Amino acid sequence: MDLVPTVHRSLLPASQSPLLDVQRLQALQKPSFRGVLHRFHERPVEVSPLWLHASGLPVWTRRCSAAALAGLALASWSRTCRSASSRLGSRSNFCTVAVSLQATKTKKKGAHGKGAPSLADAPEAGNFVEDIVLNDMNKGTYGGRVQTRFPPEPNGYLHIGHAKSICLNFGIAGKFGGACNLRFDDTNPASEKQEYIDRIQEDVRWLGFQWNGPAHYASDYFGQLHDWAVAFIERGWAYIDELSAEEISEYRGTLTSPGKDSPYRSRPAAENLELFQNMKAGKLAEGSAVLRAKIDMAHRNVIMRDPIMYRIIRDTPHPRTGDTWCIYPSYDWAHGLSDSLEAVTHSVCTLEFNMHNELYDWFNEQVLSLGDGALPCDVLPRQHEFARLEMEYIVVSKRKLKRLVDGGTVDSWDDPRMPTISGMRRRGYPAAALRRFCELVGVTKVPSAFIKFELLEACVRDALKQETKIKLLCVLKPLRVVLTNYEGEGEVIELPQEDESIPKRRLPFSRNLFIEREDFMEEPEPGFKRLAPGRSVKLRFAYTITCEEAVHDEAGEIVELRCSYDPESLGKRPPKKVAVVHWADAAGSVPVRARLYDRLFAEPRPEECNDFMEALNTDSLEVCNDARCEPCVSELGGAVSSNSEGGDVSAGPLCAQFERCGYFALDEADSRKSLEGGGPLVFNRAVTLNESGKPGKSKAS
């Protein structure tokens, strides 16, 4: 259809453009061109959700009026676009309005910091955070430096939302010639483990990023943070409060009413110092006292109403410092100052920390005013917030993910159904797919609609299609086939080897075979084109067979098919309207265990339920214990024996396409355990070859 130029082909309505065609999005990746398609006379638009994601528009705009969608597009791109023009073309009962938005490069004159590149030399910004970075580089705010950080708390595994933050922070540093630190905000030993620290580092490396220098920890700065807290007390900027947690919350007030001073707020500095030292020495009980900054209990921002700086956590060893400390800094006290100590220039975080921005600046500015020379920077970092990832059919709250693990709903943090990076890696999602997904989702300042899960699956399919070299025949749910006219012991069908790096494929063929159970229907429905009584199918790479009889057991279940084969059909194209199906030899195939995963939740927004556990998909896992695969799958088992427990997982699991069934990843850990017990290799299905439909209705092919 040549209604519009080639560059506009991906803008066709969903009815004329594949819903999940990632390739069609390539034309939309250049920031110099954006487009919008709608129907004539205010008719509702229906465009691909993938296109909406790539264009920066929320999914709910999929069916907007012409004027509404055009307005949304202009608003969405107003930050980076300087001019707009529209084109109108018509054909049949709809027309195309394409809004082209050309971002112009502006060159500002002015002084730059030493070595600071001008905008003319710098890369083009791709989102509002990069706009801020470019502006700071142009003004020489940080002397031309760009220093970011990724600061996870090691209280669980990273999830898909963290992947967006990782790609943003490391991406900014890479794009603008800067550096990105990995810093663990390890200020709460009650919920932190070395296991989480190790896995977070694995996840970041697997995604394709490497942090600057060694990993950093907030605990590296515990001594300096303590000394600054003492200085705050001495200057009357902080005090020891002995109110209970409930009383502190009550005294803080609400968003519409001011708080009131604690009765301990006016305590003398000397007394506060003594109490603080008693806290440090472990002489006070946990929960009996906290150190609070003295700011303003009537402040319009509730966060600024005397925030907590230190609390007591006893009898809980820290993963790195052990029992050295029994007082620990709050997130607000440690986070911003850790950024300053590491000379971070741009502190990028999600919108839930927006109200903490003012406190971030206040703590940094107060410490800088001490003039003790401990901060390595004269220009303090600034915090910039972006909208967190909101996605259908998942939860990203670590508290809720922990509940799934602790309650046995899933096997572990890296269960392939979990939205954790480790779970997705184990399931077979390529790192390139997650990076591509984060690129398509984009970075916005305000929350948008929930991202469709299909977008992630489309990115996975696209990446696996490019990366997967190994293709195998595997029957997931076998149905026995007996070739009544086949004579002899059997034969081996050798397939051409296109790549020397993958196992050579030799397919045993004999009288007894297996086909997929769903490839046979005794009473075929309209449109069913595979095997049925009196019908023929072509066995992939082998012969054409015709069904003569279906054998049933006492319960009426079909247990065997009696078929004949055409000995002249090997190597020939199947007759017209004869379907091709995959198969396995009964004696020569290898047993494998295949796990078919669906979405963990049956409802698109589980967190909107009274209890998110009510939205669980009871059919999220189906195990095919009787699956049979062609013999060369045994050679893939070498990956299991060559990688010891806890080895390098940066490359991800070995993936193969089981023809017509999907892309599968070898589960090395579970395969190792299975083989030790005399069991088969274990494979996890990453994704089906095509969109599988709604949760609970996934198909084998």
N, C-alpha and C positions, 0 to 999 in steps of 0.2 A: 504494500500500500504506500503510494508516494504522495500522500497528502501534505507532508511536511518534509524538510530536508532530513538527510540521514541522521544528523546529530539529534533530531527530535524523535527518532523511532521509539526510544524507550519511554516516551511520554504518552503513548497511546493508551486508551482506556483499558481497564483490567480485562474487559470482555474480549479485547483484541491483542492483549500483551500477556505473556505468561506471568502468573502471579509471583513466581520465585525465580525469575531469570536474572541471575546476578550479572551475567555478561552485559545485559542491556543497561546496566547502571554505569558502565565505564564512561559514557558521554557526559554524565552528570558530575564527575569527580573534579573537573576543572572549576575553580572558584570564579573564573571569568564568565561563566555561563550558567544560568539557572533557568528553568522553564516551568510553566504551569499549564496544564491542559484542563479544559472544562467543556461542558456541552452548552449548546446555544440556549438563549432565553431563560437564564437562571435555572436550567435543569441541573439536577444533582450530578456532581462529579463522582466517578468511581475509578480511581487510579490505584496502582499497585502499592501496598504498604511498604514494600522495599523502596520504591521511588520516593515515598513520603519521608522515610527515614533518611535517605541520602540527601534529600532536599532540606532537611532540618524542620519539617513540619510534623505535628503530632498526628497519630493514626486516626483520631476522630475526625480529621478533615477529609477522610477518604470519600465521604459523601456530602460535600458542602456545595453551596451554590457557586456560580461563577464568580460573582463579585466578592463573596466571602473568601474563597480560596485565593483569589488574586491579592486581596488585602492582607491575608495571613502571610502569603509569600513575601510581599513587600515588607511587612513588619519584621518577619524572621530574618531578612537579609539586610536590614537597614544599617546595621553596624559597618558592614564592609562594602556596601554598594553605593555608588555615586550617581549613577544614571540608569534610567530604565526606558525601554521602548517595547511596544507591543506589536505583534504581527497577527493578522487575522486571515484565516483561510477557511474555506467551507467545502463540504462534500456531503452528499446525502443529507441526513437529518442532524448532523452535529458539526461544530466548527472548532477550530483550534486557536486558542489565544496563547501565545508564547511570550512570556515576560523575560526579556534578556536584561540581566543586571551586570554591568561591567564595572569591576572594581578597578579604580584608577590608582596608580602609584603616586604618592605625594612625597616631595622632597622638602624637608624643613631645613632652614639654615640655622646654624647655632653651634655652640661649642659642644664638643664630644669629649668624653673621658678618654684617657690614654688607651689607645688601641681599640676604641669603640667603633664598630662599623656603622656607617650611615644606613638609612633605610634603602638606599639604592643598592647597597652591597648585601643587605640582609635578605633571607628568604621571605617569601610572601606569607602573611599570617593566614592561618586556616580556621581560626576561631577567636572568640573574644579574649581568651587568656593570652593567646599569641599576639593579639593586638596590643595588650598591655605590655608584654615583654618587648615587642618592637618599639613601642613608645619610650620605654625606659632606656633601651639601647640608644635610641635617637637622641635622647636628652642627656645621656651619660650618667644616669642616676646612680648606677653601681659601677662606674668606671668601665663599662662595656662587659662586665661579667654577667653570666647567667648561671645560677646555682639553684637547683631544685632538690626536692627530697621526697621519698616515699616512706611514710612513717606508720607502719601497721602496729597495732597492739598485738603481741603474741598470745592471744587468748582463744585461738581457734585457727582453722584453716582459712586461707584467702578464698573469696568467691568471685563470681563474674563481675560484681560491682567493683571489686578491687582491681580487676583486670583493666577496667576503663581508667582508673586512677593511675595505674602503672604505665599504661600506654601514654597517657597525657604527660605525666611528670618526666619520664625518661624520654618521651618523644620531643618535648620542648628542649630539654638539654641537648639532645642529639641534633636537633634542627638548627639551633642557634649557637652551636659550638661551645656549649657549657658542660656542666657535670651534674649528675644526680646522685645523691646519697641514699643509701638504705639505712633507715634508723628505726630501731624498735623502741616504741614508747612503752617500756617495761616498768611501769610505775605501780602495778597492782599484782603482787606475787600470788594473791589468792586464786587468780584465774589464769596464770601464765605457766607455760611449760616449755622445756627445751625442745620437745617434739614439735611444737608449733614454730619455734624459731627456725629449726632445721628445714621444716617443710616450706615455710615462707621463702627461704632462700632458694630452694629447689624450684618453686613455682616461678619466681622472678627470672631465674636463669632459663627455665624451660620456655618462657614467653619470648625469650630472645634478647634480654637486657642484662647488662652488667653494671653494677653500681660503682661509684667512684671510691677507690681505695678499699679499706676494710669496712665491714658493716659497723655501723654506729649504734649506740644504745643510750637511751636517756639515763640509764644507771651509770654511764661513764661520767656523768656530770652531777651525781648525787652530792659529792662534797662541795662543789661550787654553788649548787642550788641551796644547800644548807647555809653556807656562809652568807649568801645574799639574803636569805630569810632572817638571819641574825641581824644583818644591817637594817632590814626593814623594821624589825622590832625596836632597835635602838633609835631609829628616827621617828618612831610613832606611827609607822605606816602599816603595822600589823599587830595583832593581839591574840592572846589565847582565849578561846571561848569554851566554856564548860556547859553550854546548853546541849540538850540531847538532839539527835538528828531530826526528830519530829518538831522540836521547839525551834530549831534553826529554820526549818521550812516554814513554820507558822510566822515567825518574826520577819521572814523575807518579804512578805506581802504577796500581791498578785500583779498581773499585768495592768490592772486598772486602779490598784490602790498601793500606796507606798508602804515600805517596810518600817520596822521600828528598831531602835538600837537595842543590842544585847546588853543586859546589866553588867557584863564583863568588858564592854567596849572601852571604858575609860580607865581600865586597870593600868597602873604605872609600868613604864618600860622595864624597870629592873625586875618587877614581879613576873612580867611576861617572859623575860629572858630565863629566869629561874625555872619557870614552868616548862618552857620549851626544852631546856636541857634535861629536865626530868622525863619529858616525853621521849627524848632521844635515848636516855639511859634505861628506858623500859620500866620506869617507876610508876607510870600511870596505866590504868587499865584501858584496853581497847574500847573506843567509843566514848571515853570519859572527857576527852578534850580534843580540840582541833586548833590549828593556827589559821586565822583569817586575815585577809588584807582589809585595811580600814580605808574604805573609799566613800560611799554615800548610800545609806539605807533608803533614801528617797529617790534614787536614780531612776530615770525613765526605763533604763535597761535592767531587767531583773538580775542578769548575770553580774552586773557591776555592784550589786548590793552585798558588799563585804564577802567576796568569794573565798572559799576554802583553799589554803595553800598546802597544808600538811595534815595528815591524819595518822592515827596509830594502827598498825597491822602487826600483831604479835603472833609468835609461834607458827609462822608461815615462812619457810625459807624461800629466798629469792633465787630464781634459776641461775643468776650470775654472781650475786653478792652474798648468797647464803644467809647467815644470821647476823651480818654486820649491822644492818639497820632494822629498826622496828617502827620508824616513822617514814612515810613515803610521800613524795610530792604529788599534788593533784595534777590532772592532765593540763589544766589551764596554766598552772605555774611552770610546769616542766616543758610544755610543748614549744611555746614561743621563744623561750630562752634557749632551748636546745637549737632551734633554728638560728638564733643570733650567734651562738657559740660556734656553729658550723658555717657561719657567713652565708647562709641561704639568702637569696635575693627575692625569690617568689615562692611563697608558701601557698600551695594550691590544695584546697580541700573541698568537701561537699557542703551543700547548702545548710545542713543541720547545724553547722558551726558558724553560721552567719552572725548570730547574736553574740558569739564569743569574740568576734573581730575586734571590738572596742577594748575588751580586756586584754587581748593579745598585744595590742599596741601599748596599753597602759603599763603592763608589767615590763615590757621591753624598754619603754621610755624612762620609767622609774629607775631601772637598773642602770641604764646608760647615764642617768644623772648622778649616780653614785661616784662616777669618775675614778673608779678603781683600776681601769685599764684592762679588765678581764675580758671584755667583749672585743673580738678581733675586727669589728666593723664600726665605721662612723655613721653609715646610713643603714638604718634598721630594715629588716625584711617587712614586707606587707603581705597580709593574707588575702587570698582571692578565692571566692567560692563558685563552684559550678554545680549544676543539678545532678543529683545522684541517678544511677541507673534504676529505672523502674521497668520491670519486665513481667510478662504474663507467665503463669504456671510455675513460679518459683517464689521462694522467700530468701531474703539475704540478711536477715537479722541473725547475728551470731548466737544470740540467746535461743532463738527458735531452731537454728541448725543444731545447736548442742542438745536441745530437747529431742530432736529426731534421733541423734546418735545415742544419747543416754537411755532413751526409752526403747531402743532396739527396733525402731521403725526402719532404719537403714543399718547396714552392717558397720559402717565406720564413716569418718569424715570424708574419705575418698571413695565412698560408694559411688558407682557410676551414675546413679540417679541424682546425686547431690549437685547443687549449682556451684560447688567448690571447684577451683582450678584443678586441684589434684584429682577430683572425681571426673571432671571432663577429660583430663589427660588419660586417666585409666580407661575411660569409655572409648577413647580413640579419637577425640577431637584434636585436630592439629593446632599447634600454636598459631600458625598463620591464619587459621579460621577465626580465632579469638581476636587477633589483632585487626583483621579485616572487619569483623563485627563492630569493634570499638570505633573504627574509622567511619563506618556507615552510620552508627548511632550519633556520632558527633558530640560536641560540647556546647551546652547552652547555659545561660544564666538563670533561666526560670524553668521550673518543672514542666515537662510535656506529658503527653499521653504515654501509657504503658507500651513498651516495645513488644512487638509480636515475637513469640517464640520461633515462628517459622523463619524469621530473619536469621537467627543463629543457626538453625538447621540448614538453611540455604548456603550460608558461609561455610559450614562444615562440608556439605556435599561438594561445593565448588573446590575447596582445598584438597579434599581426598581424591577427587577426580584427577587433579593435577599431580598429586604426590604418590598415589598408590600404583605400584607396578604389578603387584601379584594379584592374579585372578584365579579363583579356584571354583570347582563344582562342589557344592555341599548341599545335601538334602537334610533339611531341618526336622521334618516330621515324615519319616519314611513310610512308604506303602510298597509292599513287596510286589515285584513283577516277575512272572515266570514266562520265558520265551519258549513256547511249546515246540517250535520248529527249529530251534537252535541246536546244533550238534557239535560235539567236540568239548575239550576241556576249557576252552576260552582263548582269548587273544589280548594283546596289548596295543592300544591306539596311541601312537606317539605324536605329540603336537609340536609344531615348529617352535624353536626357542628363539624368541626375538631379543632377549636380553640375557647375557651370560651371568649377570649378577643375581638372577632369580632361579629357583629350582627348576630342573627340566621336568616337564609334565608328561607322564606316562599313565594312560587311563586303562586299567584292566576292564575287560568286557567278557561276560559269560552268560550263561542261561538264566541266572538269578540276579535281578537288579533291584534297585530302589528308585522310586520317583517321589516327588513331593505329594503328600496326601491331598493337598488342595488343587493339584493339577488333574484330578479325576472327579467326575460327577456321574453317578449312575443315571440320574435323570437330569441332563444338563439344562440350565436356565437359559433364557434368551441372551445371546451375546457371549456365552461361554464357548471358547474356541479350542479348549485343550482336550484331553483324553476322555472318552466316554465309550460305552459299548458300540462297536461298529465304526468307531472313529480312529483316526491315525494322528500321531504326533512324531516329530523328528527329535531324536535324542541328540543333545548338543554334542557336536564332533563325532557322532556315531551314526546309528541306523534309524530308519523309520520303522515304527512299530504300530500295530493295529490291535485294539482291544477286542477280545472275543468273548470273555466271560469274567464276571466279578464273583469272587468266592467270599461267602459270609460265614461268620462264626455263629454259635448258638444264640447270641444276643442280637444278631442281625447286623453286626458291625462288619464292614468290608475289611478283610484281612489279606487278600491276595488278588492280583489281576492275572488272568491267563491271556497272553498276547502272542502274536506272531510277528516276526521281523522280516524286513526285505533285505536280503543279503547283498543286493546290487545298489543299495542306497548310500553306502559309506562314501563320504567325500563328495556327495552330490547335494545340490540345493534341494530343500524340501518341496514337495508339490505345492501348488497354489492353495492358499487358505489352510495349510497345515502348520500348526503352531510348533515352536521349538521349546523344549523343556529341559531342565537340568536333571541329572541322574547320578547314581553311584552304584558301583558293582557291589553285590552283597558280600562276596568273599574278599575282594581286593581293596575295599575302601577301609578308611581308618575311623574309628569312633571318636567323636569330639563332643564336648559339652558347649552348647551355644546358649548364651543368655540374651534374650530380647528385651530391651528396655523401652518403656514408654515414659511419659512425663510423670513426675512424682505426684503432682496434684491434678485432680480432675476439673477443678474450677480455675478460671484464668486469673482470679485475684484472691488467692487463699487468705491473705491477711485481712480481707474485708469480712470474713466469716466470724461468727462469735468466737470460735476456736479454730485456728488455722488447720488443726489436725482433722477437723471434720471434712476438709476438702481433699484429703488424701485419695489418690487413685489406687484402688485395690488391685488393679491389673497393671501396675507399673513394672512388674518383672514376670517374665515367663521363661522358664528354663527348659531347653530342649536337650534332655539327657540321652536321647537315642539318635542324635544327629550323626550323619556319615559323610566323610569328606574324602576327596581323592587322595591317593597315597603320598604325594609330595608334601602334604601338610606336615608330615612327620619331620621333614627337614627343617621346618620352622621351629621345632622344639629346641634346636640348637641355641636359639636366643634365650631360652629359659636356663639351660645349663651354663651358658657363658656369662650370664649376669648373676652375680651372687646377691643374696638378700641385702637390701639397702644400697645397691650399687647406683651408678650414675643413671638418672632417668631423664637427663636433659633432652635426649633425642625423642622421648616418648615411646610408646609401645609399637611393636611391629603390626602393621595394618595390611589387610588383604580384602579384596572384593570377592564375596561369595556371590557368584553370578545369579542375578534375579532376586537375591535375598537381602543385599545391603553390604555396607562396609563394616568389617569386623576387626577388632583389635585383640591381639593375643594378651590375655591377662597373665603376666609372667608370675606374679606372686601365687595366685591360685592354681596356675598350671603346675608350678613347682611342687606345691603341696599335693596336688592330685596325682602327679607322676610318682611321687614318693610312696603313695598308697596304692599304686598300680592302676590308677585311673587315667582318663584321657586329658588331652589339652583342653584348656578353657578359653573360649572366645567371648568377647562382649560386643554386641552390635552397637556401633557408633551412631549410625543413622541408616534409614532405608534409602533405596536408590531414588525414590520419589517421595513427595509429601505423603505422610501416612494418615493424615486426617485427625480427628479429635482424639483426645486421650482415652485409652481404654478400647480403642478400635484400630490399633496398629495391625498391619498386615505383614505377612512373611516376605512379601516382595513388593 
